[in-house]
């Protein structure tokens, strides 16, 4: 039953509607009222929650995996990098409590679990980013994505633990495959373990909570303020999420974490120019995003510093995204849970793709302008490692901490992001701007003619299918077969008084005319000759097909020879006693073959013999081979250009697989 009590601070009635709730925030004086064995106790006052544009509110009801729940409370916790995140508390009908964290448009629902060996959990100081936590039961152990301390800022409603205003506690966020998410709460020893997964409002049965029409209008409407340094006008498009503001008028870096702008320092502008304006709006992922921040970053290689630009996009319903511009190339960037990336050193895997390491360097913030959701500083460093698999680039960043002062919140985290190459024409169309065409090859720029390989593959398959079909169904027919025995033609006796020729002998040439044979039209002709008893000898047959009606003559040749022997103890042979000649289709009709046979000598036991066979409709694989070669000419030329394109892509990489002695261990 609900428990009614009076607030110890102001006397107003407070109501514990949920039997297992521990504290409730007084709606009148913001005191945190806890129920104890001795009654109720005042834990102190909390601040009012800050409007964050969340579609959720205390009292909403939903259903998750068939179990009903109600959102009974909310807390806002401060992050070490600035800003805050919302934590909602859901009382489930089966008696469980769910922790629903909301950060940057994403929702993570977790439940407290008991691990088999709590003492096997690593201590907070021993935790390392990327470390697998084997003590948590899971098919793939989650990894440490972030470790830090948080401070309780504000709360409302009923909460299932003894929340104390201003309290700080250490925590570690875990990330696993398939959206698994977890938290280790080191406010107790051993730490409390919460495990769940990233979810959506639809999965929570809270799609009806998308009250974003009026909330987006309120959150996106620009707040007009003035720069405390130069007095210039500023438009804040995400005032409830903004921690840092870069003044576009004087270049001042301003702090916005205390509810008002405070001057920090003036940044060197160095003539940085924006390709798209702050306040610009464009559609990505089917939603409108505003450009609220502009940043210039750099890396240094061999004493040379290279710069690129990043644009922060914001939509109150889905959070933040990035557009990255480098050497005229653009990428649309979204965050990736660390647990979904398998890091193998020079390669990583994500989403079924394998990415090769491209760069590993310290990235430095040079200049900022507009709004940012963390306490960004000029000179801020992060170790940035890029992996490519065009058109995607997977990037890992680990901030380099500058040191924490005593009592200050601390945080270490690893951030993975996925950049999708976006053609410059698409950016021009989205923002209505004119941009220069890039002249380099971007690390994640796709080869623009990749489709030709697919078309080539389809054509090759079609050619092979046609060739196989032709081979199987060809109307092959033997038209003529005959074996001939050759005899020398006697040499006529010399005329009276003539000097005899010492080289004269029997003529080794014989002409044969065959009986007429019928040839069908539209079918090729194959003539095969085989010498039956050629041994260390040659036999040459020159033939003609003669059309009896039109006189058309089609020639063919059958050079047959076979030699063999032993030289230096090694046997050898050359030539072939069988030869084939293919002829194009001849007009239909009756043909006579004229065969003129010549041979080398008669130094053999029997006169030379050969067989002639005539076939029609014989498929020729050489034609298929020629067709495949013809189909491959253009793809080969494009493959050569593709190779040059890849060399240019990797030209500036420290892991260039094409460089002499380069590390090609990540090649596919």
C-alpha positions as CSV (number, residue, x, y, z in Angstrom):
1,X,0.0,0.0,0.0
2,X,1.1,3.6,-0.6
3,X,2.9,5.2,2.4
4,X,2.0,8.8,3.2
5,X,4.4,10.9,5.3
6,X,5.2,14.5,5.9
7,X,8.4,16.1,4.5
8,X,10.8,16.7,7.4
9,X,11.9,19.9,5.8
10,X,8.7,21.7,4.9
11,X,5.9,19.5,6.3
12,X,4.2,18.9,3.0
13,X,2.7,15.5,2.3
14,X,4.9,13.1,0.4
15,X,3.6,9.8,-1.0
16,X,5.6,6.6,-1.5
17,X,3.4,4.9,-4.1
18,X,5.7,2.1,-4.9
19,X,6.3,-0.4,-2.0
20,X,10.0,-0.9,-2.8
21,X,11.0,2.7,-3.4
22,X,13.6,4.1,-1.0
23,X,13.4,7.9,-1.4
24,X,10.9,10.4,-2.9
25,X,11.6,14.0,-3.8
26,X,9.3,16.5,-2.2
27,X,7.5,18.4,-4.9
28,X,7.4,21.6,-2.8
29,X,10.9,22.0,-1.3
30,X,13.0,19.6,-3.4
31,X,14.1,17.7,-0.3
32,X,15.1,14.1,-0.8
33,X,12.9,12.2,1.8
34,X,14.0,8.7,2.7
35,X,12.0,6.1,4.6
36,X,14.0,4.3,7.3
37,X,13.3,2.0,10.2
38,X,12.9,5.1,12.3
39,X,10.4,6.8,10.0
40,X,11.4,9.3,7.3
41,X,14.6,11.2,7.0
42,X,15.7,14.3,5.1
43,X,18.8,13.6,2.9
44,X,19.1,17.2,1.7
45,X,17.8,19.3,-1.2
46,X,18.4,18.6,-4.9
47,X,18.1,21.1,-7.8
48,X,15.2,21.2,-10.2
49,X,15.7,18.9,-13.1
50,X,16.8,20.7,-16.3
51,X,14.6,20.4,-19.3
52,X,16.6,18.3,-21.7
53,X,14.0,17.7,-24.5
54,X,13.5,14.2,-23.3
55,X,10.3,12.5,-24.6
56,X,9.9,10.8,-21.2
57,X,8.4,12.0,-17.9
58,X,7.6,10.5,-14.5
59,X,4.3,8.6,-14.6
60,X,4.6,7.2,-18.1
61,X,3.6,3.5,-18.4
62,X,5.0,1.0,-20.9
63,X,5.6,-2.7,-21.5
64,X,9.0,-4.3,-22.0
65,X,9.2,-8.0,-23.1
66,X,5.6,-8.5,-22.0
67,X,6.0,-7.0,-18.5
68,X,4.3,-3.7,-17.6
69,X,6.2,-0.9,-15.9
70,X,5.9,2.7,-14.8
71,X,8.5,5.4,-14.7
72,X,8.4,6.5,-11.1
73,X,11.5,8.8,-10.8
74,X,14.3,10.6,-12.5
75,X,17.8,11.7,-11.7
76,X,20.3,13.9,-13.5
77,X,23.9,13.1,-13.0
78,X,26.9,15.3,-14.0
79,X,29.6,13.9,-16.2
80,X,33.2,14.8,-15.8
81,X,33.4,16.1,-19.4
82,X,30.6,18.5,-18.6
83,X,26.9,18.2,-19.1
84,X,24.6,15.6,-17.6
85,X,22.6,12.5,-18.4
86,X,19.2,11.4,-17.3
87,X,18.5,8.2,-15.4
88,X,14.9,7.1,-15.2
89,X,13.7,4.5,-12.7
90,X,11.1,2.0,-13.9
91,X,9.0,-0.1,-11.4
92,X,8.0,-3.4,-13.2
93,X,4.9,-5.4,-12.4
94,X,7.0,-8.4,-11.5
95,X,8.7,-6.5,-8.7
96,X,11.9,-5.6,-10.5
97,X,13.4,-2.2,-10.9
98,X,14.8,-1.1,-14.2
99,X,17.4,1.7,-14.7
100,X,16.7,3.5,-17.9
101,X,19.6,5.7,-18.9
102,X,19.1,8.4,-21.5
103,X,22.1,10.0,-23.2
104,X,22.4,11.9,-26.5
105,X,19.1,10.4,-27.8
106,X,19.9,6.8,-26.9
107,X,18.2,4.7,-24.3
108,X,19.8,1.9,-22.2
109,X,17.7,-0.3,-19.9
110,X,19.5,-2.3,-17.3
111,X,18.6,-4.4,-14.3
112,X,20.7,-5.2,-11.2
113,X,22.0,-8.8,-11.3
114,X,24.0,-11.0,-9.0
115,X,27.1,-12.3,-10.5
116,X,28.4,-15.8,-9.6
117,X,31.7,-14.5,-8.1
118,X,31.3,-10.8,-7.0
119,X,34.9,-10.8,-5.6
120,X,36.2,-11.7,-9.0
121,X,35.1,-8.3,-10.3
122,X,38.1,-6.0,-10.9
123,X,38.7,-3.1,-8.6
124,X,38.0,0.4,-9.9
125,X,41.7,1.3,-10.0
126,X,42.6,-1.9,-11.8
127,X,40.1,-1.3,-14.6
128,X,41.5,-0.6,-18.1
129,X,39.7,0.8,-21.1
130,X,38.8,-2.1,-23.5
131,X,39.3,-4.7,-20.8
132,X,36.9,-7.6,-20.9
133,X,35.0,-8.2,-17.7
134,X,34.9,-12.0,-17.5
135,X,33.0,-12.1,-14.2
136,X,29.8,-11.0,-15.9
137,X,28.0,-14.0,-17.5
138,X,27.7,-13.4,-21.2
139,X,28.4,-15.2,-24.4
140,X,31.0,-12.5,-25.2
141,X,32.2,-10.7,-22.1
142,X,31.5,-7.0,-22.3
143,X,34.4,-4.5,-22.4
144,X,35.1,-1.4,-20.3
145,X,34.0,1.6,-22.4
146,X,34.2,4.3,-19.8
147,X,35.3,4.7,-16.2
148,X,34.9,7.8,-14.1
149,X,33.1,9.6,-11.3
150,X,29.6,11.2,-11.5
151,X,27.9,13.7,-9.2
152,X,24.2,13.7,-8.4
153,X,22.7,17.0,-9.5
154,X,18.9,16.8,-9.6
155,X,16.0,14.4,-9.0
156,X,12.2,14.0,-9.0
157,X,9.7,11.3,-8.1
158,X,10.4,8.0,-6.4
159,X,13.8,6.4,-6.6
160,X,14.8,2.8,-5.5
161,X,18.0,3.6,-3.7
162,X,19.2,6.1,-1.1
163,X,20.0,9.0,-3.4
164,X,22.0,11.8,-1.6
165,X,22.2,15.2,-3.2
166,X,25.7,16.2,-4.4
167,X,27.1,12.7,-3.8
168,X,29.8,11.5,-6.1
169,X,30.5,7.9,-6.9
170,X,32.8,6.0,-9.2
171,X,31.4,3.9,-12.0
172,X,32.4,2.0,-15.1
173,X,30.2,1.6,-18.2
174,X,30.4,-1.7,-20.1
175,X,29.7,-2.4,-23.8
176,X,29.0,-5.7,-25.4
177,X,28.0,-7.2,-28.7
178,X,24.4,-6.9,-30.0
179,X,23.7,-3.7,-28.0
180,X,24.6,-5.2,-24.6
181,X,25.2,-2.4,-22.0
182,X,26.2,-2.6,-18.4
183,X,27.3,-0.5,-15.4
184,X,29.5,-1.3,-12.4
185,X,28.6,0.9,-9.5
186,X,31.6,1.3,-7.2
187,X,29.6,3.2,-4.6
188,X,29.5,-0.1,-2.8
189,X,32.0,-3.0,-2.4
190,X,31.8,-5.3,-4.1
191,X,30.4,-3.1,-6.9
192,X,26.7,-3.4,-7.9
193,X,26.3,-4.9,-11.3
194,X,23.6,-3.7,-13.8
195,X,23.3,-5.4,-17.2
196,X,20.8,-4.8,-20.0
197,X,21.0,-3.5,-23.5
198,X,20.4,-0.4,-25.7
199,X,16.7,-0.2,-26.6
200,X,14.2,2.1,-28.2
201,X,10.9,3.8,-27.2
202,X,9.1,1.4,-29.5
203,X,10.6,-1.6,-27.7
204,X,9.6,-0.1,-24.4
205,X,6.1,0.4,-25.4
206,X,6.6,4.2,-25.1
207,X,6.2,5.2,-28.7
208,X,3.2,7.3,-27.6
209,X,5.7,9.3,-25.5
210,X,7.1,11.0,-28.6
211,X,5.7,14.4,-27.5
212,X,8.6,15.8,-29.5
213,X,6.5,18.3,-31.6
214,X,6.2,20.8,-28.8
215,X,9.4,19.8,-27.0
216,X,11.5,20.0,-30.2
217,X,10.0,23.4,-30.9
218,X,11.0,24.5,-27.4
219,X,14.4,22.9,-27.4
220,X,15.5,23.9,-30.9
221,X,14.3,27.5,-30.8
222,X,17.4,29.5,-30.5
223,X,18.2,31.3,-27.3
224,X,19.5,34.9,-27.9
225,X,22.4,35.8,-25.7
226,X,25.5,38.1,-25.8
227,X,29.2,37.2,-25.6
228,X,30.5,38.4,-22.3
229,X,33.8,39.4,-23.9
230,X,32.8,41.4,-27.0
231,X,29.0,41.8,-26.5
232,X,28.3,40.2,-29.9
233,X,25.1,38.3,-30.4
234,X,25.0,34.6,-30.0
235,X,22.3,32.1,-30.8
236,X,22.3,28.9,-28.7
237,X,20.4,26.1,-30.4
238,X,20.9,23.5,-27.7
239,X,21.1,25.7,-24.6
240,X,20.2,22.9,-22.2
241,X,22.9,20.6,-23.5
242,X,25.7,23.1,-24.2
243,X,28.9,23.2,-22.0
244,X,31.2,25.2,-24.3
245,X,30.5,28.1,-26.7
246,X,32.9,29.5,-29.2
247,X,32.0,33.1,-30.1
248,X,32.1,33.6,-33.9
249,X,32.5,37.3,-33.4
250,X,35.7,37.5,-31.3
251,X,36.9,33.9,-31.1
252,X,36.4,33.7,-27.3
253,X,35.9,30.3,-25.7
254,X,33.0,30.5,-23.2
255,X,31.8,28.3,-20.5
256,X,28.1,27.6,-20.3
257,X,28.0,25.0,-17.5
258,X,26.8,27.3,-14.7
259,X,23.6,28.6,-16.5
260,X,25.3,31.7,-17.8
261,X,28.2,32.4,-20.2
262,X,31.6,32.9,-18.6
263,X,34.7,34.0,-20.6
264,X,37.6,31.5,-20.5
265,X,40.1,32.7,-23.2
266,X,40.4,33.9,-26.7
267,X,41.4,31.4,-29.4
268,X,43.7,32.1,-32.3
269,X,41.4,32.2,-35.3
270,X,44.2,31.8,-38.0
271,X,41.7,32.5,-40.8
272,X,39.7,29.3,-40.3
273,X,36.7,29.4,-42.6
274,X,33.5,27.3,-42.5
275,X,32.3,25.5,-45.6
276,X,28.7,25.2,-44.2
277,X,27.3,27.9,-41.8
278,X,26.4,27.5,-38.2
279,X,22.6,27.3,-38.0
280,X,22.5,25.5,-41.3
281,X,19.9,22.7,-41.4
282,X,19.9,19.4,-43.4
283,X,18.3,16.0,-43.3
284,X,20.2,12.9,-42.3
285,X,18.7,9.6,-41.3
286,X,15.3,11.0,-42.2
287,X,15.5,13.8,-39.6
288,X,16.4,17.4,-39.6
289,X,19.7,18.3,-37.9
290,X,21.0,21.8,-37.1
291,X,24.7,22.7,-37.4
292,X,25.5,24.0,-33.9
293,X,29.3,23.7,-33.6
294,X,32.5,24.0,-35.8
295,X,35.9,22.6,-34.8
296,X,39.3,22.5,-36.4
297,X,41.6,19.6,-35.4
298,X,45.0,18.5,-36.5
299,X,47.6,15.8,-36.4
300,X,51.4,16.0,-36.9
301,X,53.6,13.7,-39.0
302,X,57.3,14.2,-39.5
303,X,57.1,17.9,-38.4
304,X,54.2,18.7,-40.7
305,X,50.7,19.5,-39.2
306,X,47.6,18.5,-41.1
307,X,44.2,20.0,-40.4
308,X,40.6,19.0,-40.9
309,X,37.2,20.4,-39.9
310,X,34.4,18.9,-37.9
311,X,30.8,20.1,-37.7
312,X,28.5,19.2,-34.8
313,X,24.9,18.4,-35.8
314,X,22.1,18.3,-33.3
315,X,18.5,17.0,-33.2
316,X,16.8,16.9,-29.8
317,X,15.1,13.6,-30.5
318,X,18.2,11.6,-31.5
319,X,21.1,13.6,-30.1
320,X,24.4,14.5,-31.8
321,X,26.1,13.6,-35.0
322,X,29.1,14.9,-36.8
323,X,30.1,15.9,-40.3
324,X,33.9,15.7,-41.0
325,X,35.5,17.6,-43.8
326,X,39.1,16.8,-44.8
327,X,40.8,17.9,-48.0
328,X,37.4,18.6,-49.6
329,X,36.0,15.1,-48.7
330,X,33.0,14.7,-46.3
331,X,31.9,11.9,-44.0
332,X,28.8,11.6,-41.9
333,X,29.7,10.2,-38.5
334,X,27.7,8.3,-35.9
335,X,28.8,6.7,-32.6
336,X,29.4,3.0,-32.3
337,X,29.3,1.0,-29.0
338,X,32.8,-0.2,-28.2
339,X,31.6,-3.7,-27.4
340,X,30.5,-4.2,-31.0
341,X,34.1,-3.7,-32.3
342,X,36.7,-6.5,-32.2
343,X,40.1,-5.0,-32.0
344,X,42.9,-7.1,-33.5
345,X,45.7,-4.5,-33.5
346,X,46.2,-3.5,-37.2
347,X,42.7,-4.6,-38.1
348,X,39.3,-4.4,-36.4
349,X,36.0,-5.9,-37.2
350,X,32.5,-4.4,-36.9
351,X,29.2,-5.3,-38.5
352,X,30.7,-8.1,-40.5
353,X,33.3,-5.9,-42.1
354,X,37.1,-5.9,-41.6
355,X,38.8,-2.6,-41.4
356,X,42.6,-1.9,-41.9
357,X,44.5,0.6,-39.8
358,X,45.2,3.8,-41.7
359,X,46.5,6.2,-39.1
360,X,47.4,6.3,-35.4
361,X,48.3,9.7,-34.0
362,X,47.5,12.4,-31.4
363,X,44.7,14.7,-32.6
364,X,44.7,18.2,-31.2
365,X,41.8,20.7,-31.0
366,X,42.9,24.0,-32.7
367,X,39.8,26.1,-32.8
368,X,36.1,25.9,-31.8
369,X,33.1,28.0,-32.7
370,X,29.5,27.5,-31.7
371,X,28.1,25.0,-29.1
372,X,29.5,21.8,-27.8
373,X,28.1,19.2,-25.3
374,X,31.4,18.8,-23.4
375,X,34.0,21.1,-21.9
376,X,36.1,21.3,-25.1
377,X,39.4,23.2,-24.8
378,X,41.8,24.4,-27.4
379,X,44.9,22.2,-27.3
380,X,42.8,19.2,-26.1
381,X,44.4,16.0,-27.1
382,X,43.1,12.5,-28.0
383,X,44.8,9.5,-29.4
384,X,43.0,8.9,-32.7
385,X,43.2,5.7,-34.6
386,X,41.5,5.3,-38.0
387,X,40.6,2.1,-39.8
388,X,39.2,2.0,-43.3
389,X,37.0,-0.2,-45.4
390,X,35.6,2.2,-48.1
391,X,33.1,3.8,-48.0
392,X,33.4,3.5,-44.2
393,X,36.0,4.6,-41.7
394,X,35.9,3.3,-38.1
395,X,37.7,5.6,-35.7
396,X,38.8,5.1,-32.1
397,X,39.5,8.0,-29.8
398,X,40.9,8.0,-26.3
399,X,41.1,11.4,-24.7
400,X,44.5,12.3,-23.2
401,X,43.8,13.5,-19.7
402,X,45.6,16.7,-18.6
403,X,45.3,15.7,-14.9
404,X,42.5,16.1,-12.4
405,X,42.5,18.5,-9.5
406,X,41.5,17.2,-6.1
407,X,37.7,16.8,-5.7
408,X,37.2,17.2,-9.5
409,X,35.1,14.7,-11.4
410,X,37.3,12.4,-13.5
411,X,36.6,10.3,-16.6
412,X,38.4,8.0,-19.0
413,X,36.5,6.6,-22.0
414,X,37.1,5.1,-25.4
415,X,34.9,6.4,-28.2
416,X,34.3,4.5,-31.4
417,X,32.6,6.2,-34.4
418,X,31.7,5.2,-37.9
419,X,32.1,7.7,-40.7
420,X,30.2,7.1,-44.0
421,X,31.7,8.8,-47.0
422,X,29.3,11.4,-48.4
423,X,29.9,12.9,-51.9
424,X,30.5,16.6,-52.0
425,X,27.6,17.0,-54.4
426,X,25.2,15.6,-51.7
427,X,26.6,18.1,-49.1
428,X,26.1,20.9,-51.6
429,X,22.5,19.9,-52.2
430,X,21.6,19.4,-48.5
431,X,23.0,22.8,-47.4
432,X,22.6,24.8,-50.6
433,X,26.3,25.7,-50.7
434,X,29.0,25.6,-53.4
435,X,32.0,23.6,-52.4
436,X,35.4,22.9,-54.2
437,X,35.8,19.5,-55.8
438,X,38.4,17.3,-54.0
439,X,41.6,16.5,-55.8
440,X,42.9,13.8,-53.6
441,X,41.6,10.3,-52.7
442,X,40.1,10.1,-49.2
443,X,40.9,7.2,-46.9
444,X,37.3,6.0,-47.0
445,X,36.4,7.2,-50.5
446,X,34.9,4.3,-52.5
447,X,36.1,3.4,-56.0
448,X,33.5,5.1,-58.2
449,X,33.4,2.4,-60.9
450,X,33.1,-0.7,-58.7
451,X,29.8,-1.7,-60.4
452,X,31.7,-2.6,-63.6
453,X,33.1,-5.7,-61.8
454,X,29.6,-6.8,-61.0
455,X,28.5,-6.2,-64.6
456,X,31.6,-8.0,-65.9
457,X,30.8,-11.0,-63.6
458,X,27.2,-11.2,-64.9
459,X,28.4,-11.0,-68.5
460,X,31.0,-13.7,-67.9
461,X,28.4,-16.0,-66.2
462,X,26.0,-15.4,-69.1
463,X,28.8,-16.2,-71.6
464,X,29.7,-19.4,-69.8
465,X,26.0,-20.4,-69.5
466,X,25.5,-19.8,-73.3
467,X,28.8,-21.7,-74.0
468,X,27.7,-24.6,-71.8
469,X,24.3,-24.7,-73.4
470,X,25.8,-24.6,-76.9
471,X,28.2,-27.4,-76.0
472,X,25.4,-29.6,-74.7
473,X,22.8,-28.9,-77.4
474,X,25.0,-28.3,-80.4
475,X,23.6,-30.2,-83.5
476,X,26.9,-32.0,-84.1
477,X,26.9,-34.3,-87.2
478,X,29.5,-36.3,-89.0
479,X,29.2,-35.7,-92.7
480,X,32.1,-37.6,-94.1
481,X,34.8,-40.1,-93.0
482,X,37.3,-41.8,-95.3
483,X,40.8,-43.4,-95.0
484,X,43.2,-43.1,-97.8
485,X,46.4,-44.9,-98.7
486,X,48.9,-42.9,-100.7
487,X,51.0,-44.2,-103.6
488,X,53.8,-42.4,-105.4
489,X,53.2,-41.3,-108.9
490,X,55.8,-42.8,-111.3
491,X,58.1,-40.2,-113.0
492,X,57.8,-40.3,-116.8
493,X,60.9,-41.6,-118.7
494,X,63.2,-38.9,-120.1
495,X,62.9,-38.2,-123.8
496,X,65.5,-39.7,-126.2
497,X,68.7,-37.9,-126.0
498,X,67.9,-36.0,-122.8
499,X,70.3,-36.1,-119.8
500,X,68.7,-38.2,-116.9
501,X,68.0,-36.2,-113.7
502,X,69.9,-37.9,-110.9
503,X,67.3,-36.6,-108.3
504,X,64.4,-37.7,-110.4
505,X,62.2,-40.3,-108.7
506,X,58.7,-41.1,-107.9
507,X,56.6,-38.0,-107.2
508,X,55.6,-37.8,-103.5
509,X,52.3,-35.8,-104.2
510,X,48.9,-37.3,-104.8
511,X,45.6,-35.5,-105.6
512,X,42.3,-37.1,-104.5
513,X,38.7,-36.0,-105.3
514,X,36.0,-37.3,-103.0
515,X,32.5,-38.2,-103.8
516,X,30.0,-35.3,-103.4
517,X,28.8,-34.6,-99.8
518,X,25.9,-32.6,-98.5
519,X,26.7,-29.5,-96.2
520,X,23.9,-27.8,-94.2
521,X,23.9,-24.0,-94.1
522,X,24.4,-22.0,-90.9
523,X,26.7,-24.5,-89.2
524,X,30.4,-24.4,-88.9
525,X,32.6,-27.1,-90.5
526,X,35.4,-29.0,-88.7
527,X,37.8,-31.0,-90.8
528,X,40.1,-33.5,-88.9
529,X,43.0,-35.3,-90.5
530,X,44.9,-38.1,-88.8
531,X,48.1,-39.7,-90.2
532,X,47.9,-43.4,-89.3
533,X,51.5,-44.5,-89.8
534,X,53.6,-41.4,-89.8
535,X,56.8,-42.2,-87.9
536,X,59.7,-39.6,-88.0
537,X,58.0,-38.3,-91.1
538,X,55.5,-35.6,-92.1
539,X,52.3,-35.6,-94.2
540,X,50.7,-32.4,-95.5
541,X,47.2,-32.3,-96.9
542,X,45.9,-29.1,-98.6
543,X,42.2,-29.3,-99.2
544,X,39.4,-27.5,-100.9
545,X,35.6,-27.7,-100.6
546,X,34.2,-27.0,-104.1
547,X,30.5,-26.2,-104.5
548,X,29.3,-28.1,-107.5
549,X,26.6,-25.5,-108.4
550,X,28.3,-22.1,-107.7
551,X,32.0,-23.0,-107.9
552,X,32.6,-21.6,-104.4
553,X,36.0,-22.8,-103.1
554,X,36.9,-22.9,-99.4
555,X,40.4,-24.0,-98.5
556,X,41.8,-25.8,-95.5
557,X,45.2,-27.2,-94.4
558,X,46.1,-30.3,-92.3
559,X,49.9,-30.4,-91.6
560,X,50.5,-33.7,-89.8
561,X,54.0,-34.8,-88.5
562,X,55.5,-36.8,-85.8
563,X,59.2,-37.1,-84.8
564,X,60.8,-38.8,-81.9
565,X,64.2,-40.1,-80.7
566,X,66.8,-40.3,-77.9
567,X,69.4,-37.6,-77.3
568,X,71.9,-37.7,-74.5
569,X,69.9,-40.6,-72.9
570,X,66.7,-38.6,-72.9
571,X,63.7,-39.5,-75.0
572,X,62.0,-36.7,-77.0
573,X,59.1,-36.3,-79.4
574,X,57.5,-33.4,-81.2
575,X,54.6,-32.8,-83.6
576,X,51.1,-34.3,-83.8
577,X,49.8,-36.9,-86.1
578,X,46.3,-35.4,-85.8
579,X,45.3,-31.9,-87.0
580,X,42.0,-30.0,-87.1
581,X,40.9,-27.0,-89.0
582,X,37.7,-25.1,-88.3
583,X,35.9,-23.4,-91.2
584,X,33.0,-20.9,-91.1
585,X,29.5,-22.0,-92.1
586,X,29.2,-22.5,-95.9
587,X,26.1,-22.1,-98.0
588,X,24.0,-25.2,-98.1
589,X,24.7,-27.4,-101.1
590,X,26.7,-30.3,-102.6
591,X,30.4,-30.1,-102.2
592,X,33.4,-32.1,-103.6
593,X,36.6,-32.2,-101.6
594,X,39.9,-31.9,-103.4
595,X,42.7,-33.3,-101.3
596,X,46.3,-32.8,-102.3
597,X,48.6,-34.8,-100.1
598,X,52.4,-34.5,-99.9
599,X,54.8,-36.5,-97.8
600,X,58.5,-36.5,-96.9
601,X,59.9,-39.9,-97.8
602,X,59.1,-43.6,-98.2
603,X,61.5,-44.9,-95.6
604,X,58.7,-46.7,-93.8
605,X,57.4,-50.3,-94.0
606,X,54.1,-49.3,-95.6
607,X,52.7,-46.5,-97.8
608,X,51.4,-43.5,-95.7
609,X,47.8,-43.6,-94.7
610,X,45.5,-40.9,-93.4
611,X,41.9,-40.4,-92.4
612,X,39.8,-37.4,-93.2
613,X,36.6,-36.6,-91.2
614,X,34.2,-33.8,-91.8
615,X,31.8,-32.6,-89.1
616,X,29.2,-29.8,-88.8
617,X,27.8,-27.9,-85.8
618,X,30.8,-28.5,-83.6
619,X,31.1,-25.9,-80.8
620,X,34.5,-24.3,-80.5
621,X,35.8,-23.4,-77.0
622,X,38.3,-21.0,-78.6
623,X,35.4,-18.8,-79.6
624,X,34.2,-18.7,-76.0
625,X,37.7,-17.9,-74.8
626,X,38.0,-15.0,-77.3
627,X,34.6,-13.7,-76.1
628,X,35.7,-13.8,-72.5
629,X,38.9,-12.0,-73.4
630,X,36.9,-9.3,-75.2
631,X,34.5,-8.9,-72.3
632,X,37.5,-8.6,-69.9
633,X,39.4,-5.8,-71.8
634,X,37.5,-2.9,-70.2
635,X,37.4,-4.4,-66.7
636,X,41.1,-5.0,-66.9
637,X,41.7,-1.3,-67.8
638,X,39.5,-0.2,-64.9
639,X,41.3,-2.6,-62.6
640,X,44.6,-0.9,-63.5
641,X,43.0,2.4,-62.7
642,X,41.6,0.9,-59.5
643,X,45.1,-0.2,-58.4
644,X,46.4,3.4,-59.0
645,X,43.4,4.7,-57.0
646,X,44.2,2.4,-54.1
647,X,47.9,3.5,-54.1
648,X,46.8,7.1,-53.9
649,X,44.4,6.3,-51.0
650,X,47.2,4.8,-48.9
651,X,49.9,7.3,-50.0
652,X,49.7,9.3,-46.8
653,X,49.1,6.4,-44.5
654,X,51.8,5.3,-42.0
655,X,50.6,1.7,-42.7
656,X,50.8,2.0,-46.5
657,X,50.7,-1.6,-47.8
658,X,52.1,-0.4,-51.2
659,X,55.2,1.3,-49.8
660,X,58.5,-0.5,-50.1
661,X,58.9,-2.4,-46.8
662,X,55.4,-1.3,-45.7
663,X,53.3,-3.2,-43.3
664,X,50.9,-5.2,-45.4
665,X,49.8,-7.5,-42.7
666,X,46.3,-6.1,-42.9
667,X,45.8,-6.8,-46.5
668,X,42.7,-8.7,-47.5
